[in-house]
Amino acid sequence: MKSLKKSKSKSKKNKLNKLFNKYCKNKKGLSKRDIKKLIREEYKDNHSNNIIISLMNIWGVKIDGKYYITKKIFTEKLYTKPDGFFRDKY
């Protein structure tokens, strides 16, 4: 039973890694434009600019004056149940 749970967790991480790599255009992470495109194309959803800015400020990392969502943050924090932005998506 434990191995089944482990494989589900690995499967979810693989899906999230593929999703991240699909929309990440640079080595730094997902930019604001990349996040908007991901939400629009993958989840058929549209959020206001203020919501996207809040997402970037809460979970993003500032690199060279811009906020980016790194791969680690994307896979570990954005999809976790109590507080993640995409907690209901997967």
Contacts in CASP RR format, 6 or more apart in sequence:
PFRMAT RR
TARGET T0000
AUTHOR 0000-0000-0000
METHOD contacts of the structure
MODEL  1
MKSLKKSKSKSKKNKLNKLFNKYCKNKKGLSKRDIKKLIREEYKDNHSNN
IIISLMNIWGVKIDGKYYITKKIFTEKLYTKPDGFFRDKY
12 79 0 8 1.000
12 90 0 8 1.000
13 75 0 8 1.000
15 90 0 8 1.000
16 74 0 8 1.000
16 75 0 8 1.000
16 79 0 8 1.000
16 90 0 8 1.000
17 71 0 8 1.000
17 75 0 8 1.000
19 38 0 8 1.000
19 42 0 8 1.000
20 30 0 8 1.000
20 71 0 8 1.000
20 74 0 8 1.000
20 75 0 8 1.000
23 30 0 8 1.000
23 34 0 8 1.000
23 35 0 8 1.000
23 37 0 8 1.000
23 38 0 8 1.000
24 30 0 8 1.000
24 34 0 8 1.000
24 71 0 8 1.000
25 31 0 8 1.000
25 34 0 8 1.000
28 63 0 8 1.000
28 64 0 8 1.000
28 68 0 8 1.000
28 70 0 8 1.000
29 68 0 8 1.000
29 69 0 8 1.000
29 70 0 8 1.000
29 71 0 8 1.000
30 38 0 8 1.000
30 68 0 8 1.000
30 69 0 8 1.000
30 74 0 8 1.000
31 66 0 8 1.000
31 67 0 8 1.000
31 68 0 8 1.000
32 52 0 8 1.000
32 53 0 8 1.000
32 56 0 8 1.000
32 66 0 8 1.000
32 67 0 8 1.000
35 52 0 8 1.000
35 55 0 8 1.000
35 56 0 8 1.000
35 69 0 8 1.000
36 47 0 8 1.000
36 52 0 8 1.000
39 45 0 8 1.000
39 46 0 8 1.000
39 47 0 8 1.000
40 46 0 8 1.000
43 86 0 8 1.000
43 89 0 8 1.000
55 85 0 8 1.000
56 67 0 8 1.000
56 69 0 8 1.000
57 67 0 8 1.000
58 85 0 8 1.000
59 69 0 8 1.000
59 73 0 8 1.000
59 77 0 8 1.000
59 78 0 8 1.000
59 84 0 8 1.000
59 85 0 8 1.000
60 67 0 8 1.000
60 68 0 8 1.000
60 69 0 8 1.000
60 70 0 8 1.000
60 73 0 8 1.000
61 67 0 8 1.000
61 68 0 8 1.000
61 69 0 8 1.000
61 70 0 8 1.000
61 73 0 8 1.000
62 68 0 8 1.000
69 78 0 8 1.000
77 83 0 8 1.000
77 84 0 8 1.000
78 84 0 8 1.000
78 85 0 8 1.000
78 86 0 8 1.000
79 86 0 8 1.000
79 87 0 8 1.000
79 89 0 8 1.000
79 90 0 8 1.000
80 87 0 8 1.000
81 87 0 8 1.000
END
